[in-house]
Amino acid sequence: ANNVEEALAAAAKIKYPVLVRAAFALGGLGSGFAEDPEELRDLAEKAFSVSPQILIDQDLRGWKEVEYEVVRDARDNCITVCNMENFDPLGVHTGDSIVVAPSQTLSNREYFKLRATALKVVRHLGIVGECNIQYALNPHNEEYCIIEVNARLSRSSALASKATGYPLAYVAAKLSLGVDLVSIRNSVTKTTTACFEPSLDYCVVKMPRWDLHKFPRVSNRLGSSMLSVGEVMAIGRSFEEAIQKAVRMVAPGSVGLEGKDSEGLSTQDFEAAISKPTDKRLYQVQAALEMGYTVDKLHDLSKIDRWFLQKLKNIQLLRQRTESMKDLLDIDAPLMRSLKRTGFSDIQVANYLDASPDKSKTPNGSKSAAKTPGSGANSTTELAVRRRRQQLRVVPVVKQIDTLAAEFPAQTNYLYMTYHGTENDVPPGSEGVMVLGCGAYCIGSSVEFDWSAVSAVRTLRGAGFKAIVVNYNPETVSTDYDESDRLYFEELSCERVLDVYEHENAGGVIVSVGGQIAQNVCGSLKAQGVRILGTDPDNIDRAEDRHKFSALLDDLHIDQPAWRELATVDQALSFAADVGYPVLVRPSFVLSGAAMNVATNAAQLRDYLGEAVCVSGDKPVVVSKFITAAKEIEFDAVAQGGRILNYAISEHVENAGVHSGDATLVLPAQNLYQETVRRIKKIGQSVAKALDITGPFNMQLMAKANEIKVIECNLRASRTFPFVSKTLNANFIKLATKAMLGLPVKPYQISLGDIDYVGVKAAMFSFTRLRGSDPVLGVEMASTGEVACFGDTVFDAFRLAFEATGFKMPSPGAKILVSIAKSDEVIFQRDEPEIQDPKTFGY
């Protein structure tokens, strides 16, 4: 349809409900289901705002969704590389669905029928290269429909490449140059050709990562428009093992697939929550199984295939059996092996053994809080399970992704761990250096951290060290198996990192280039004798712990906003009354300002304290005075032995109060006095020396009325490190990696006076996909990406950066509306106004 009237006519012919899809759009942007003409008109008008054409499709919700990845060369050699099946039935965008490879519920006849159709379609369309084809399959018969054909690499292509070890992008590039499949080598075996269909002797589960909780006004209902911000990929020899791994990957701190113990589950309209897909539905289904719902009942409610539901039932039954045990010694080798093959973590087993009525009640009779890995309250029990497991000789084995199910020897060390096996595919390593990756992309952790990890890996290999990467994000460069000497597509939990460390006999672990996940586990790793390269985990704790860091700044006589760690709400209210509102609630050990809020009155402070305690767990929550109208400044640096080697100072365009990940950054800073720069450098050196920093670190400061105050310090690479390194043409991570290895280092010679350009980094937001969201920025990060541009002047760079985010500059002569919040009026009543007369620029 090319207009609304054509769409209405098509829907009348097809019959309601119908699916509206915008053409030439990614991620289902502008799509949705319409139940009647009124809904269709509304949806169509919105869809036409993003595309000149829309499609009206029959509503096939409840059918299975299946995908095939196909490659074809100019000689008409054509193969299917991977087929994948959605856990969720049709109606949920494939980017928001759990995806399983290879398909698990198709009959042999169905599989080959869809495969044959895929080959026919690709040949008919004359596609040379890679192609993705999506099907809807009626679960009651063999009726099927083609949903769409993408004659390009898609997000499913990245998943298929990592799931099979078949490098689709590389092969597609060769095919586009006229090379045939027979001539391209299999990059895993090094001996066979690319003209083969990979065979998988394992199960892969892709699980999306959402951050919808950051947007309280946005519904968490899933549909045809994609809402997830990242994904993980788990590999196991059973579906149960892989799905439990995936849950721990997508939610660091989670112990596994829990139902009734999971946070944020709806207790009202329980069956409605299962029948209408949300980001919590998997946990709702598991909770229902724990409550006694049958597989058939859940299938009727959710339309999820019974095979998947039965596998989830297996997890529930084994949990129930373990909870009946009185003691760890009651678990024998067969039961322990079953637990591990079903994907249970050591911490889960510990929790279940501690779940008897007399143990799960606190002195006041309430149920004890769930334990978290690495926390002092549970670390002994978790380690006891590990010791018991090792005594029973129940240990994981290392398996290779070899593309041909062990038919040919593999030459690439692309690895995963499983309890389904007795022999390792690769021998133990020796003295390699492990690099812990960034995990799933989410708000606050994106490709910036992967850039740091890859830079560290390349520096390691360039210096002659064996590099071992542990990560589970299929979207990253660090999980390309040719980037490192050994790649473990595995969890970043303490348990699994210890398994890899022990098998590899590693010489050390780098935790400061992968964001917050690696930082949060380093203390537990050190307690188990793991050698952490770079800054000591005890000093990392002193920086991450809000109370300890604030106390350190006081000892160093470095200024900071008035603060206090508070044990009760009444103490917080008293402190806020003393210093005056607004105040900032700050949990510890979090990324992207999670649960950080500015409270302007007592009622808000009470609410925000509850959120912070939920996120921070047993870590301190600090309340500090929030200072308005202050300039925020970033200080990125590399140190060795407490001495700064190189640093960069950038300034935020927005005032303090907008999270640094959402702010617009300018480098070199354009509006800082020389004395301000000198004092910031002095503060940075004092903190580096006090914490004996070796490696990368980042500080955020604020300046107002000739006063400089420290906001926080992160002893790891920050999301600004790639921007700083590329703007100054000096790879800070390369320098930091050499410093952490103890190698001789030579600081870069950086002269800001010789830089004749300006770099501006601008954030990208996804508010257009989040219906009901309020596009107002604050101390908790909301952006989902970023761009950076250079210009001769700060104005040129600023304009280019905003255009790169998709912002459309108004035409000359157009009218511009400028609105200012009442709370910000004072900012614009200064002698040097922030906004110049638009007429100056032709508006």
N, C-alpha and C positions, 0 to 999 in steps of 0.2 A: 504494500500500500504506500502511496506517495502523499496521501493526505488523510485527515481524520475520517472523512466520509467514505473513502475507499476501505478504510480499516473496519468501519461499522458494517459495511456491506459484506466484507469477507467473513466477519464474525457471524453475521446472520446466516450465512451459507454453511459455515462449519458447525455452528451451534455452540452456545456457551456451556461451560466456561472455556476461555481461550487463553493462550499464552501470547503476550506481546513481546517481540524481540526487536531491538534496534539493530539495523545493519551497520557494518563498519565500526563496531564498538567492541572494546575488550571487557572481559569480566562481567558480561551481562548488563553493562551500564544501560539504563533506560528500559529494562525489561520488567515484566511482572505478569501476574495472572489476573484476569478480569472475569467477574462472575455475571456481569450484566452490561448493557450499553453505557450506563452512567460511569461505571468504573473504567470501561474501555476508553471512553472519551478522555477521561482524566489521565489515564496511563499513556494514551497515544500523544496527547499534547506534550507531555513531559518527554516522551521518547523522541519526538520530532525536534526537541531543543538540542539533542546531541547527535542526531543523524537525519539525513534527508529521506531515509526510507525505513519502513518498519515491516516486519513479518508477522502475520497472524497465524498461529499454529494451533492444532488440535491439542487439547489438554490431555496429556498422557501420564499425569501424576500417579504413582504407584507402580509403574513399569520399572524394570531393571534398566540401569544405564551402564553401557559397556563401551570401551574405547579400544581402538587398534592403532598402533603406530606402524606405518608402512613406508618402505623406501623403494624407489624404482630408478633404474639407470636408463641411459639413452638407447641401450641395446634391448630394452624391454625385460631385463632381469628384474623381478619384483618379489619382495619378501615382506612378511610381517615380522617386526622386531619384537613387539611386546603387546599383549592384550591385558587390559585392566578392567576391573569391575568396581562400581561404586557400592559401598556399604549401604548408603542411603538410597532409597528408590528415587525415581525421576521426580523432579520438583525442587530439588536442591542443586544449586549451581555446582558443577564438578569441582571448582576451586574451593568450595565450602564443604565438600563431602569427604568422608574417609574413603580412600581408594586402595584397593587390594590388587596386587599383581603376583602371580598370574591369577586369572579369574578362578573362583573357587566353586561357584554354584551352577555353572553352565554344563549342560550335558555335552558329550563328545559331538553329537549331531549339531547342537546349537553353535558350538565353538567353530566347527569347520564351515558351517553355513555362513556365519558372519565373516569369517576369514576369506572365504571365496568371494563374497560380495565386495569386501574391501579391495581385493586385488582387481576385480572387474572395474570398480569405480575409478580407481587410480589410473588404470590403463585407458579407460574410456576418456578421462579428462586429459590424458597426455601429460601427467605430472612427472617431472624429472626432479628427483630430490626426495625430501621427506614430507610426509603427509599424515595428518591426524584425522581419523574418522570416528564419529560418535554415533552410537545406536541407542534406540529405545527398544527393549525386548519385552514382549508380553510374558509375564511369569506363568500364565496358564496354558499357553500354547507356543508355537514357534513363530508367531506373527512378530514382525519387527519393522521399525521405521528408521531411516537415517535422519539424525537430528541436524548434523552439520559436517562439512568437510573443510578442514583448514590446510591449505596447500602451503604450509610454512611450519616452522618450529613453534611449538606452543608450550605452555607451562607443563603440559603432560609429557612433552618431549624431554624436558629436563628430568622429570621423574623417571621416565622409561630408560633414559641413558644411565642414570645412576642405579636403577633397579636391576638392569641387565648387564651393565658393563659395556654396552654397545654405544660408542660415541656418535650419536645421531648428527650433531652439528658438524663434526669433522667429516663424516661420511657424506652428508648433504652438500657440503662445500666442494668436496671432490667430484661428486656427481654433477654438480652444476658446471664444472669445468670440462665435462665430457669423459671423465674417467669412469670405467665400469666397475661394478661390484666385485667381479672376479679379480680385478687387478689391485684392489685395496686390501691391505693386510688387516687381520684381526689384531688390534692393538693390545689385547689381553694375552692371547696365546702366542702371538708373534709368528705363528707358523701357518695357521689357517687363514682363509680369506674372509672378507666382509659379506660374501654372498652365502649367508647361513642364517637360520632362525635360532636365536638364543634359546637355550634350555635352562630352566630354573629349578634347582633342587632345594629351594627355600621359599619363604613367603615374605613379601614386602607389604608394609602398611604405611600409607601416607596419611597423616592427620593434619588438618588445618589448625592454625593458631589465630584466635580472635582476641581483640582488645576492646570489645564492646562495653565492658564495665567502666571504661574511662568516659563514656558518654551516657550519663544517666537518663537523658530524655529519648534515647534511641532504643527501639525495640530490638530484642535479640532473636527475633524470628528469622529463619533462613528461607531463602527463596531462589528465584532465578537470577538475582543480581548478587554478585560476589561481594562478601564483606570481610573475609579473612585477610590478614596482613602478612602471613607467613605460613610455613609448613615444615613438618619433620618427616623423616623417612626411617622406619624401623625395619630391621631384618631379623628373621628368626626361622627356625625349622618347623614351627607350628603357628597357626593364626593366634592362638592364645599368647604365646611367647611374644610375638611381634606387637600385638595390640597393647599389651601391658607395657612393653618398652616405649611404644609411641606415646602413651599417656604420660609417662615420666619425662619424656623428652619435651612434650608440648607445654608442660606445666612444671618447670623446675621447682623442686620442693615437694611435689606429689610423690607418693610412695608406690603408686600403681593404680589400677582400675578399681576404684572404690565407689560404691553406690551411696548408701545412706550416710556415710561419713564424709562425703564430698561437700565442699562449701558452695553456697549459693543455689542449692536445689530448691525448687518450688514444692511446697507441701500442699498447696491448694490446687484444685483441679488437676490432680496428678495424672489422670489418664489423658486429659487434654494436652498436657505438657509433652506427653509421649507421642500423641497423634500429630501434633504440629511441631515440625522440626525447629530446634533452637540450638545454640552453641553448647547447651548443657544436656542434650537429649541422650547421648551415650551414657552419661552418669545416671540420668533418670531411668533408663532401661535397666541398668545394673542394679539400681536401688529397688526397682520393681521385682526383679528376680530374687533379691535378698528378702523381699517382703512376701514371697510366695506366689507371685504371678507365674502363670504357665507360659511356655514358649508360644503356644497357639494363640493365647490371649494377646500377648505382646505383638505377634505378627499381625493380628487383626487390627490392632491399634496403630501400628507404625508402618506396616507393609514392608518392614525389613525382612529379608529372607530368613527362613527358619534355620538354615545352616549356620548363619552368623549368630543368631540368637542362642542356638544350642552350644556354640563355643563359649559364649558369655556365661551360659548356665554352668559349663564345666568349671569356669573360674569361681563362680559363686559356691558350687558344691565343695570345691577344695578348700575355699576359705572357711566354710562351715565346719569341715572336718578338722582343720587346724585349730580353730577356736575351741574345739572340744578337748584339745590336749591340755594336760595340766602342767607340763614342764617341757623344756627344750629337749631333755633326754628321752622324752616319749617319741620324738621324731626320729625314725630310723632311716637308713640309706634309701630304700625305695620311696618312702614318702617325701623325703627331702629332694630326691631327684624329680619326682612328679611336680613338686612345688616349683622348682626352678625351671623345668621344662614348660610349665604353664605360665611362666613369666613373673612369678612372685619375687620381689626383692627381699634382701635380708631384713630390711627395716619393716616390711610388711609382716613377715613371719614373726618378728619380735613383737609387733603390735598385737597380732592375733593371739599369741601366747599370753599376752598381758590383758586379754579382753574378758576374763572371767568376772562375774559381778563383784567379787570382793576386791579385785585389782583395778577395775575400771571406774571406781568411785573415789572421789576425793573426800577428805575428812568431813566436808559439809554436805556430802551426799550427791553432789553433782557429778556428771560424767567428766572424766579427765579429757583435756585437750589432746587432739591428735599430735603425735610426735613427728618431728621433722628430722631428716637425715643430718647428721653432724651436730645436732644440738646436744648440749651437755647432759640434758635429762635422759637421753636415750642412747648415747654413743656406746656405752658399755654393753647394753643389751644387743645392739646391732652387731657389735664386734663379737659378742658371744655366739650369735648365730653363725657368723662367718667362721669362727674357730670350729664350731661343731660341724659345719658343712665340710670344712677341710679335713677334719678328723675322719669323716665318713667318706672321704675321697670323692665328694661331689663338687667338681670344679668345672668351669667352662672350658670349652676347647675353641681354638681359633680356626675359622673356616674362610676360604677364599671365594670371592665372586669371580668365576672363571668363564662365564658365558656358555659353557657347554657341559654343565653338570658333571665335571670331572672326566669327560671323555678324552680330553687332551690336557697335557700339563700347562698350567698358567704361568706366565712370566711376570705378571704384575701383582704387587702385594696390596690388593684391594680386599680388606678383611672385615669380618664381623665375629662376634662371639655367641656361642650357643651352648646349651646343655644337652642338645640332641647329637651326641657323638662321643667317640672315645679317643680319637687321635687328632692332633693338630695338623693342619695343612702346611704350616710354616714352622721352622724351628725357632726356638727362643732367640731373642735378640741379645744385643750387648752394647751398653753404653750409649744408646741413642738418646736424643733429647725430645721429650714429648711437648707438643704444643696443643693446649686446650682451646678449641674453637668457640664460636659465639653462640651456637645453638640456633634456635628458630628466629627468623626475623620477626620483630614485633615493634610496637611503638617504643622507641628508645634504643633498639638494637637492630641495626640493619647492616648494609654492605660495608659501612665504615669500619666496623670491627673485623669483618672478614679481610678487608684490605690490610689491616694491621697484622692479622694472623699469617696471611700469605707472604707479606713482606718479611716477617720473622722467619718463616720456613725457608724462603729463598736465601736469606742471609745465612742461616744455619748450613744449608747445603753448599753455599758458596765458600764457607769457611771450613768445609771438610767434615762437618758433623752429619750424622744420620738423623734425619728429621722424621718424627712419628706424629701424625695428626690424629686427634680424636675429635670428631664432630658428627652431626647427624642432619645437617641441613642440605637437602639436595639442590638448593638454589645457589650455593656458594662455589667459589673457585677453590677454596681450601679442600673441598671434597672431590675435586678432580684427582683421580688416583695417580696421575703422572706429576702432580705438584710435590709429592713427598715420597720418602723412601718406603714408608708403610702408612697406609690410611686405615684407620679403624672407624667404620661407620657405626658409632656406638654412643651410648649415653654418656653424659658428663657428670654422673653421680659419683660420690666418693667410692662406692662399691665397685663400679665398673672401671674407674680410673685406676684403682688399686690392682684390679685384675690385669689390666694392660701393662701397668708399671712392673708388676711381678713377672709377667711373661716376657717382657722386653728387656728385663734387667737394666732399665733405663738409668742414665746418668743424672737426670734431672727433669724437672717439669717447669715450663713457662706458663704462668697463669695470668699475666698482665696484658695480653693482647686480644683476649676473647670476650671482653665485657664483664658484666657482673656475675654471670654464672660461675665462671672459673674462680673469680675472687671469693665467692661465698663458700667454696668447697676447700680452699687452700689450707685453712686452719685444721680441718679434719685430716687432710692428707699429711700435713706436717706431723700431727700427733701419731700417725702410723709409720713414721720414719721416712716419708717421701722427701726427697731433696727438692726444695722449691728454689728455682733460680731467680735472682734479682732480689727485690726487697723482701725482708723477712716477714712471714705471715703475721707475726705478733705486731709488727709496725703497720701492716695493712689493716689489722683490726683496730689499731689506735686511730687510724684515719677514718675508717668506715663507721665506727661506733661514735654516734653523735656526742655522747657524753664525754668520752675519752678525748676526742679531738677538740671539743670546746675547752676542756680543762687544759689541754696542751697549749692552745693559743693563749690562754690566761697565763700559763707559766712562762711563755715566751714574750709576754707583754705585747702581743699582737692584737689589734682591735677587732672586735666582732660585735654583731648585734647582741643586746642583752638576752641571756638565755637561762634556761633552767630545765634539768631533768626532773620530771614530776611523777610521783607515785600514785596520786589520786586526782580525780577531776576537780575536787575542791581546791587543791593546791594550784592546779592550772588556772582556775578561775581567779584565784587570789593573785597569782603572778601577772595575769593579763590586766587585772585592775590596777596593779602597781605601775606597770610600764605603759599601759594604755593600748587600746586596740588601734589598728589591726595587729594580730600576732600570727606567726607561722608555725604550723604543726609539721614536724619533720621526723619520720621514721628512719631507722638505720638499715643499712645493707639492701638498698633498693635501687632500681634503675628507672630512669625517665620520670623521677619525682613521684613514683607510685604512692598514692594516699597522702601526698603532701598538699596542704591546703592553707589558704589564708582565711582566718576567722575574723570577722568584723564585729561580732557580738558574742555574748555568752552562749546562746543557743547553738550557734554554728560551732563554737569551740567544743561543746559536748559531743556533737555529731562527729566532727572530724577526729576527735581523739579515739572514738570507737573504731573508725575505719583504719587509723594508723596502727592501733594495737593488733587488729586482724592481720595486717600486712607484715608488720615487723616481728610478730611472734614474741619470742623471749628477748629480743634485742631492744635497746633503749628507744624511747620516743622523747624528743626534746621539743620544747616550745620556746620560740625566740621572738623578739620584737621584729615586726615587719616594717621596713623603712621604705617609704614611698618616694617617688620621683628621684631615684638614685640611678646613676649610670652603672651598667654591669660590664665587667671586663673578664676576659678569658686569659689564663696564663698556662700555656702548654710547654712542657719542658722534659728534658732527659738529663738524668743525673747518674753519677757513679760514686759510690761510697759517700753519699751525702753532699757531693759537689756538683753543681749544675754545669753541664757541658754545653747545651744549647737551649734557648728558650724562644718563645714567640708570644707577643701580647696582641690580642685582637679585641675590638670593642663591639658591643651590641648596639644596634640601632634603637631597639626597644629598651625601655627602662627596666630595671630589676623588677621582677614580678612575672615576667614571661620566661618560661623554661628555656634554658640555653639551646635545647634541641629545636625549639620553635622560633627562636630569635634569628634576626638577620645579622650576620657577622661581617665585620670589615677588617681587612688586614692588608697592609699595615694600618694600625689605628690612626685615625685622622684628627681626632679631637681630644687627645690626652696631652697634658703638660709634661715637659721633660722631668720635672720633679715627681710627678705621679708615676711615671715609668720607672724612675730610680727607686722609689719607695716600694713599688710592686716587686721589682727584682730582688730587693733586699728581703722582703717578706718571704718570697719564694725560696731564697737561699737559706733563710733561717728554718723554714719548715723542712726542707730537704735534708739539712744537717741533723735536725732533731729526730727525724724518722729514719735516718741513714738510708735514704732512698737510692736504689740502684735500678735503673730502668725508666720507663715513661711515667709521667704523672701530670695531673691537670688540677688547676685551682680556679675557683670562681670568686671574684671579688666585686665589691661595689664602691663607688666613689660619690661623695656628696659633700659640698661645702668644705672642700679641702681635707676631708677625712676619708680614709680607705679602710674598709672592713672586709674581712674574709668571710665568705659564705660557706664554702666546703672545699675538700681536697679529695681527689680520687687517685690512688696509687696504681694506676693502670692507664693504658691508652684510652683516650677519650674519643668521642665521635668527631672531634675537630682535628684529630691528627692527620687524616688524609688531606684535608683542606689546607692546613698549615704547611705540610710537607710539599704539596704541589705548588702552593703559592710562592714559597721561599726556595723551591727547587733544592730541598734538602730533606732526605728521607729520615725523619726522626726515629722511625721504628728500626731501621737498619742500624742506626747508631745505638739505640737502646738495647737491641739484641746483642750486639758485640759487648756492650757494657755488662749485661747479665751473664754472658759467657766468661767474663773475666779477660777478654781479649784486649790488646792495646787499642785505644780509641783516640781519634783525632777529631775535635769538634769542627763543625762546618764554619767557614768564615762567612758570616751573614752581615751585610751592611745595608740597613734599611734605607740609608741615604742614596744607595745606588739602584734601588728598585723604582723603576719609572712607570709602574702600573699599580693598580689597586685590585684586590680580589674581594668579591662579595659572595657570601654563602647565604642562600635563601631556602626556607623550608617549603615543602609541598604538603598539602592537606587533602584529605578525602571526604570532606564534609558533604560534597554533592552525592556521595553514595550512602550517606547516613541520614536518612529521613528523620527529621525531628531534632537533629543535633544543633547546638548553639555554637556558632563559629567564633567564640570568644576565647582568647588565649589566657593562660594562667600559669601557675607554678608546676602543674602536672602536664607533661608533654602530650601533645595531640597529633603532631605531624607524622606522616608515614614515609617521607623521603626528603631529599634535598638536592639542590643544584648549586653550582658555583660558576661564576663568570669573572673574567678580567676586563678591565677598561682603563683608558688613559686617565680618567678621573673617577672619583667615587660615584658620581652621578651616572656616568656611562656604565660602570660595572653594576650599579644598583638596578638600572633600567633593564639591562641585558639579563640579569639574574631573574628578575620578576617575569620577564617575557618567557624565559626558559621554563618557569613553573606552569606556563599556560595562561598567564595573565594577559589580557588583550588591552593594549594601550588605546585610549579613546582617540578618535580622529580629531585633528585640529579644528577648533571652533565648537567642539562639543561642550556640554555643560557638565560640571563636576559637583557632586554633593559631598561636602565635608561635614561629618557629624562627630561631635566630641562628647564623651561621657561626662556627666557633671563632676564625677570624682577626679577627672583629668583636666578640668578647666584651668587649674592653677598652673599646670605645666605649660600651657599655651599663652600665659599672661606675662611672659618674661620679656626682657628687652630684645632678645634674639628669638623671634618666633620660629617654631618648628615648621610651620607651613608658610610658604611664600605665596604671593598672589598668583593664582593660576593663569591670569592674563599674561604674566611674564612668559609663559610657555605656549601661548596661543590658544588658551581655553577660556 
